[in-house]
């Protein structure tokens, strides 16, 4: 029986790893992580680097990688500086092991402002959850939170969430890096051309759409292939999808 449970757990792990390798956008990755933990009551996910104290709301939002939070709550949370009064953030900065939010409600060191943040979250059905503290290779602290109305916070469930968070955040960094590199190198016209190629258009059709010569389109395609390290047009399209340049 124990052997079967271990085998089943390994199969799920390998399946999730295989799935996220095929995912090319952060929203899809967020959905996959939520689906992989749905049996534990997970409905929402928020993951990102922890901003420094006092950072403006827009800068805080740039630290988020994966997000499926209620929009209204996200607006209230970031624009009211709740991040700097969130007890889960303090736990992450202290490099705690994976913890459930129910533990915080019983913790004697949680102060009034922190309890207010927790109480407001309940208004958006985010009263229960687990947070996985991680550390990126560059030393930055990362918080990966799973939330729902009722979350299974048993040790086994926490273990699975920790594993999913680790894999998902690693893939998120990879996707973000790929997109940043590719978007920094491709010109706006090159991105247009690769998008039309992905839609099945020929060089002649693209030249008519963009109002340029076929020779110009061929040159753009060659440049795109060189910048993305693609062997051919199909490979260039695949790499553009992988980098999040086209969807």
N, C-alpha and C positions, 0 to 999 in steps of 0.2 A: 504494500500500500504506500509506504514511504517512498519507495523507488519510483512508483507511478507518479507521485506528486512532484518529485524532483524532475522527472522526465518531462512532465507537462509544463512545469515552470521554465525549463530550458527551452522547450519548443516555443513558448510565448515570447521569451526573450529574443530568440533568433528571428522569430517572425517580425517583431517590432523593429529590430535592427535592419532587417531586409527592407521593411516598408519605408523607414525614414531615409534610407539611401536613395530611394526613388523619388522622394519628395523634393520639390524645387522652390517652394515658397514658404514663408514663415506662417501665414494663416493655415496652410495645409498641415504644417508640422504641429501647430497648436491643436488642431482638431484631432490629429493622430494621437497625441499625448493624452488628450482628454478621453478619447475612445479607449485607449489602453488601460486607463484607470477608472473607467465608468463603473465597474463592478464594486468599487469602493465608495460610490456615491459622488464622485467628482463630476461637477457640472461646469466649473470655470477654472481658468488657468491664467496666472500672471507671472512672468519671469523676466528678470533683467538685472543689470548691474546696479549696485546701491550708489545713488548720487551722494556727493559730499553735502554736508550741512549747509543750508541757506541757499542752495541752488534754485534758480527760477523754475516755474512750472514747465515751460517749454523745454528747458534743458533736462529736467527730470524725465520728461516723456521720451527724450532721445535715448535714454538709458534702457528703455523697455525693448525687449526682443520678441517675446511671445505674449499675446494678450487676448483674452476673451472675457474681459470684465464688463459688467453693466456700464454703458456709456455714461449715464448720469453719475454713477458712483465714482468713476474714474475722474470726471470733471471736478466733482466735489473734493476728492482725495488729493489730487495734485494742486489744484488752485487754492486750497486752504492750508497747504503745507502739512497735511496729515502724515505724510511720509516721515516727517521728523518727529512725530509723536506716536509712531506705530510700534507697539512692543515686539512685533515680529521682526521688524528691521533691526531693533537693538539685539535681538537674539542672533540674527544673521551676522551682524558685525562682531559678535562675540564668538563666532564660529561654533555655535552649538550644534549638536547632532540633530537629525530630523526631529521636528517636534509638532505636536498637535496644538491647535489654538485653545482647546479646552484646558490644556495645561496652564496657559497664560491667565485664564480667568481665576485660577486658584493660586497663582504666584503672588507672594507677599510684596515683591519689589515693583509690581505694576502700579504706576502712579495715576492720578485722576485723569490727566489729559490722554493717557494711553487707553484707559477704560472708555473714555468718550469716543475714541476712534473705533474701538471694538463694538461699542453699542450702535454707532451709526452704520457700521457695516452690516449689522443684522437687519437693518431696514431694506437691504438689497439682497437678502437671502444669502449673505456671506458670513453667517455667524459661526460656521464650522469649517475647519480646514486643517491642512498640514502644510508646513513650509520646510523645504529642503535647502539648507545653507550650502553653498558651493564656493569654491575659490578658483578663479580663472588662472591660466598659466602666467599672466602678467601681474598676478597678485590681487586683482580687484575682487571684491566680495560680490557674490551673486545670491539672489533670493529666488527660489522657484516655489510658487505657492499653488496648491490644489485646494479648491473650495467647493462647497455645496451646502445644502440644507442639513444633510446628515452625512458625515464622513466616517468611514471605518478607520479608526486610528490604532488598530491592533498592531503589534510588532511586525507581523508578516505583511500587512498592508503598507506600513511605513517603509518596509524594506523594498517593496515593489515600487512605491512612489519615488524613493531615492534613486533606484536604478533607472526608472523612466526619465526622471529629471536630469540625471547625468548624461544619458544618451541624447535626449532631446536638446539640451542646451549645447552640447558639443556640436550637433548638427546645425543648430541655429547660428552658432558662431561661424561655421563653415559657409553657410548660405549667405550670411551678411558679408563675409569677407570676399566671397566670389562676386557678389553683386557690386560691391564697392570697387573692386579691381576692374571689372568689366565696364561699369558705367563711367569710371574715370578715364578709360582708354578709348571707348567708342564715341565718335561724334554723334550729334543728334541725327544727321542724315544717315550714318551707318546703322543706327538703331532702327530708323524707319525702314531701311532696306531689308535688314534681317527679319523684321516683323512681317513685311510683305512676303518674303520668301517662305516664312513659316505658314503663311496663309495660302501657299500653293501657287503664287503668282510667278510668271516667267520674267526673264530680264526685260523683254519687250513690254510686257504689261506694266511692270514697275516703272519703266522709263516713261510711259505715257501717263501714269498716275502722278509721278513726281515732276514731269515736264523736263526731263533731261535725256541725254543720249544713252543708248544701250552700252556704249563703251564706258560711260561714266558709272553706270550701274555695275558693270563687270569689275571696274576698279574698286568700287566700294566693297563689293563682295570679297575681292582678294584681300583688301585691308582688314575686313572683319575676320576672315579666316586666319590671317597672320596674328592678329591681336588675341584671338580666342584659342589659338593653337589648334585649329581644326584642320583635318585632312581634306575635307570636302564640304559642300554646301549643307548636306544633311547633318554632318558632324557639327558644323557651325550653328545650325538651328538648335541641336541638342545642347550644346554648350551655352547658348543664349538662354534657353529654358532653365538650365541648371543654375545660371547666374541670376535668374530672376529678371532678365532684361525684357523678356516677352512672356506672356501667360496664355 
